[in-house]
């Protein structure tokens, strides 16, 4: 079989799937992407680049759509080149979020198209307007609807879709849900696992170990979508309640979602200004770290705080569970699908720093009593989200579509 995978940020959600397809010697796997710095075993990489970005004069509701069309056009040109070279895929597997799969069925009408249906925007009931301090304006509600233009076209064009969680699948329009299967990307539980002997080395050379009261918070970027302000407001209370606690915060200063803070360059700067000076011997705010170091940090964590608005569930949420972390998570729909309060973790109000601090302090005060939650956290991943379950399910779905 011939497979064409498309994701502008290779490997994206296909980091396990692409090599798995390539391991079959009868398959030919091509990965189309904007990145030129990533390789996968057995996978041929083909790069493309949009010729320009959306015009500044384009209406802001449709600027994203213009960018998606520009991505889609360049993918078409790259696909035509592949076709001229004799490569005609039996299946195309794509993430439609940047418009890359908009026109691929026009080039390869006989190929099956499997789209990764990660999110569908709503003006109500999800991320937009979730914060009562920032109610949704009519402008933001209309803009959210317009952001779905390329996603709706992609839903119509694809033969089937795949979503990582039921909540994310159910954001999509009801008439299309029947052709979206729910299969998580998969956590490598051989790589992500508890280790009571782990040691995390801070930049100053000091070591944190599993016996220490280590509170962790990790996000790609430190921003409101992932509850950074709520967590930072809880930090002083945690420090007062637990004099031995050490807090490690990992994340960048860019804006992945939402908006920049008013009056400050970054949300880290804004929140440090709000909460006041924090003891540098006890609070460690670090930039992004290598993946192996991140896993070690999870292994020494005594309590891990994961907060998110109703939006895409982070890989890190599943990885923390797989590592046997005691997760203090937000009581929001994406998290509630995975974590049951008092069973495999602890749930708190996203907007309640007092509650976050109190639950973290309780967890630190009774660590032995939380061992069953840690054990069931990992069991949750082993039973429902582990790579050795999810990857075979993905491959079975693909086989059924190309049969």
N, C-alpha and C positions, 0 to 999 in steps of 0.2 A: 504494500500500500504506500501511497505517497501522501504525506501530511505537510500542510503549510500552517505554521503557527505564527500569529501576529500579535505583538505587544511592543509598544514604543519603548518600554523600560524593561527589556529582556533581563532575566527570565520572567519577572513578575510572578503571577500565580501559577505559571507553568514550569517552575524550576524542577519539580519532580516528574511531571508528566512528559515533558519533551525528551529527557534522557531515557525514560522508560519505553517510549515509542521507538527510540533509536536503537535500543538494545535488541530489538527484533531484526535480524539481518535481512529480512525480506522487505523491510520498510525503508523509505527514504524520507528524511525529515529536514525541512527547511524552516528556519526561524527568521521572520522579517521584523526588523526593529530599527530604532533610531540610534541605538548604542553600538559602538564599535569596540568596546573594551571588555566584552563578556563572551565567553565561549562555553559550550556544553558538549560533553562527550558524544560523538557520533552525529552531532547536529550541525548542519550547514547554516551559517549566519549570512543574511542578506540585509544590508542597511539601506535606509532611505532618509530623506530629509525634506520637509516642506519648503517650498520656494520662498515663502514669506509668512508673516503672521497677520492676523486680522487687522483691518484698518482701524485706526483710532476714531475715524468718523462713523464706523458701523454702530448701529444702535446697541446699547450694552446688553439688551436681552438676547441678541443673536450673535454677539461677538464669539461666544464659545462655538456656536454652530458654524460660523465662517471658518474658524480654526479647524474644526472637525472635517469640513469639506476639503480644506487644503491638505490635511493629512490623508484623507481618503483618495484625493487625486494622485498624490505621490505613490501611494500604495498601488493604485491602478497601474501607473506607469511601471512600477517594479514587477507587478504581476504579468503585464504584457511582455516584459523582457523574459521572465521565466517561461511563459508560454512559447515564445519564439525559440527558446533553447530546448523545448521539448518537455518541460516539466508541467504536468497538469495534475493537480492534487485530487485525490479521492475525497479528502476531507480538509476543511479549513477550520482551525480552532483559534478564536480571536477574542480579545477584550475590546468591546465596542466603545469604551469610554472616551476615546480620543478621535473617533470617527474612522478608524482604520478599516473597519469591516463594512463601511457604508456601501461600497460599490463592488466588492469582490465577487459577488454572485453574477454580476454583469460580465465579468471577465471569465469566470469559471462556473457557468450555470449548472453544470452536471455535478459539481462538488457539493458534498454536504457541508453545511456551515453550523458549527457549534460555537455559540457565543457565551462568554463568561459574564453572567448578568449580576454585576456586583451591587448596583444601586439604581433606584429610580426616584427622582426628586418629587417632593410634595411641599405645597405651601402650608399644609397643616398636618400635625400628627407625627412629624419626624424632627429633623434638626432645625428647620426654619421656624423661628418663633418659640423654640423650646424654653429659652431663658426668659422668665417673666419680666426681668429687668430690661430686656430688649425685645419687646413685642414686634411681631412681623408687621411690616408696612405692606400696603397693597403693592407697592413697587417690588418688594422682595418676594411676595407671593406669586406675582405674575412672572417674575424672572425665574423662579423655581420651575414653573410650568414650562417656560421656554427652554430651559436647560435639558428637557427631555426630548427635544426634536430629533436629534441623531439617535438617541436610544430607542425611540419608538420606531423609527425607520429600520433600525437594526433588528428589533424584535420581529417586525413583519418579514424581514428578509431571511432570518435564520431558520434552519430546520429544527433546531433544538437549542436549549440554553441550560446553563448550570449555575446555581447559586450556592454560596458556601453555607448559608444558614436559612432556616425557614423564614425568619423575620425579613431578611433581605429579599428572598424570593417573593414574599407577600407584599412588598412595596410596589411590585410591577402590576400593570393593569390586569384585572381578573381574566379578560379574554385570552391572555397569553400565558397565564400561569400553568396551564395544563402541559405546556411543552418546556417547562423549566424544571429540571431535576435538582434536588438539594443534595450536594455532596461537598463536604469541606475539602480544602486543599490538601490537608494531611500534615500532622506533626510527626517528625522523626523522633519517636520516643526512645530509640536507642541512643540518640545524640542528646536529647533533652530529658534529663532524669535527675532525681535527687542524688545528692552526694554529701553525707554528713561530715566528710573530711575536707570539703572545699575551703579555699582561702581566696578572698578577693583582695587584691593589693591596690590601695589608694595611691594617687599620684605622689603623695609624700612618703610612700614606702610602708605605711602602716597596713596591717592585715586585718580584715574582718572575717570572722568565722561563724559557722552555723550556731554556735553557742551564744553569740552576741545578740543583743537586741537591735537588729538591723531592719529598718523600715525602708522599703524601696518604692520608687515611682519611676516608670520608664515610658517615654513616648518618643516618636520620631521627632516631633517638635513640641516645645512647651507652649501650650495654647489652650484657649477655653474649650474647644471641641473635645479635648481629652481631660477636662476637669482640672487643669493646672491651677487656676485661681482658687478653686475650692480646696484643693490639697494644700496649697501654700498658706491659706488662712488657717488650716488645721495644724500646721507644723509647730507654731509656738506652744499650742496647748499640749501636743504630744511630748514636746521637750520638757514641759513643766510636770506633766503627769508621770513621765518615765525618765528619771535622771540619768539612766544608763543608755538610753536609746541613742542610736546613730541613724541619721537619715541620708540616704543616697538617692539623688535625683539625676536621671540621665535623659538628655534630649537636646535637640538643636534649637536654634533661635529663629528659624524661618517660619513662614505661615503656610501650613499645608491646607488648612481649611479656615473659613471665617475671615476675620479682619485683624489688622494691626491695632495695638492699643493706642488710645488717645494720649498724647503728651509724652510718649516713651518710644524708644526704638524697638524694643522687644518686650514680650510678656514676662520674661525672666526679670528684666529691669523694672518693669511696672510693679510686679508683685513683691520684689525685694523692697521697693520704695514704700509699698503699702504696709507690709508686715513689720518693717523695721529690721535692725541688725540681728543676724542669726549667728550663733556661735560657730565659727569655722572649724572647730575641733569636733563638732557634732553634726553639722549639716554640710554635705558635700554635693555641690551642683556641678556635674561633669558634662562635657559634650558627648556626642555619640562615641561609642567605644566598639572595638572589634566584637564580632558575634560570640566568639569563645569566651571573652571576658564578660559579656552580657549574661551568658548562661551560668558562669561561675557566680555572678552577682545574685541571680535567682536562687542558686543553691544555698547561699548563706542568708537569704532573706528570712526574717522572722514574721514579717507581715508585708504584703505587697498591695499597694493601692492602685486599682485600675478603675478609672472613671471615664465615661463617654456619654455624650449626648446621643439621642436615637439616630445612629449613623452606622457606617460600616464597622463591624467588629474587628479589632486589631488582631493580627497574628500573635502579638505579645500576650494577649489574654489567654489564649490556648497554651502558649509556651509556659507561662507561669503555672498554670494548672498541671501541665505535664512534668514540670520540675518539682512538683509537690509543694508549691508555695501555699501559704494561707492567704487567699486573695480577699481583700476588702474591696468589693466592687459596687458600682452604682446601680441603684434599683431602676434601671432603664431597660426597655425591651430587648435590645441585642444581648445584654449581659444576663438578663433573667432567663433567656433561652438555654444558657449554659450553666449558670450558677444558681443553686437553690439555697436560700438563706438557712444556715445551720446544718446543711447536709454536706456540701462540698466547698463552702466558702461563706462569706459574710456579705450582706447587702446593706447599703446605706443610701440616704437621700443625696443625690448629686449636688444639691445646693446647700448642704448642711455641714459646714466645717466642724461645728461642735460635735455632731454625731459621728463624723468621720474620725475625729480625734479620740472620742470616747471608745469607739469600737476597736480602733487600733490599740489603744492603751489596754483594753480588756484582753485582747489577743496576746499582747506581750506579757500580761500579768499571769496568764494561765496557759503557757505554751504547751505543757504536757496534755492539758485537756483539749487542745486543738489538733492533736495528732490524727484523730479519726477524720477530721475535715481535710487535712493534708492528704491522707491516704485516698479518700474518696475523690479528691480533686484529680489526682493522677488517674484513678480508675475511670473517671468520666472521659478523659481523653483516650485512654486505652480502649474503651468500649465503643466510642462514637466518633472520635476525631483523629485517631492515629493513622499515620501514613500507610501502615500495612493493612488497614481496612479501607481507607479512602482511595488510594491509588488503584487497587483492583476494581473498585466500584466505578471509577472513572474509565478505566480501560474496558470494562464490560459495557458501559454505556456507549463508548465510541464504537466498539465492535458491533453493537446492535444497530447503530446508525448507518454503518457502511456495509452491513451484510446484504 
